[in-house]
């Protein structure tokens, strides 16, 4: 027998505020148009980070990022707090050198995830010039990763 719960707000037992809602890996949501359902957990970003890749590297903000490693010029590793289940995650990112983008200055380029993927970290290479294949440190580096967590 199935049942349905219709409520406007879910709060803690004391009624004083929000509460945690635990979802199973099979939880779904209805699409914006209402025509299809999607898996909620599969659709979430599992790791993201925004960091300064110049000088002594430093995280500005992040999620599921345990630490950063400065491997060499333009080469960094993002170490995960919670590992991926398999090394088949997907990633995207960008980088920028200057505070503002002006004609003739460094501008955004796509990061290269440059090695066999691992479950516990992502190695990224930054390049600030579309015509130059040499890696360079970037002041602003942003990475998003999706996949199945262990």
KAKADA-V250520 format. One line per field, one symbol per residue. ss: DSSP state (~ for helix, > for strand, _ for the rest). burial: # if it has 16 or more other C-alpha atoms within 10 Angstrom, else .. Layout:
BEGIN
ss->???
burial->???
END
This chain:
BEGIN
ss->___________________________>>>______>>>_______>>>>>>_____>>>>>>_>>>>>>>>__>>>>>>___>_____>>>>>>>____________>>_>>_______>>>>>______________>>>>>>>__>_
burial->...........................#............##..##########..###..#.##..#.#..########.###..#.#.#.#####........########.....###########.....##############..
END
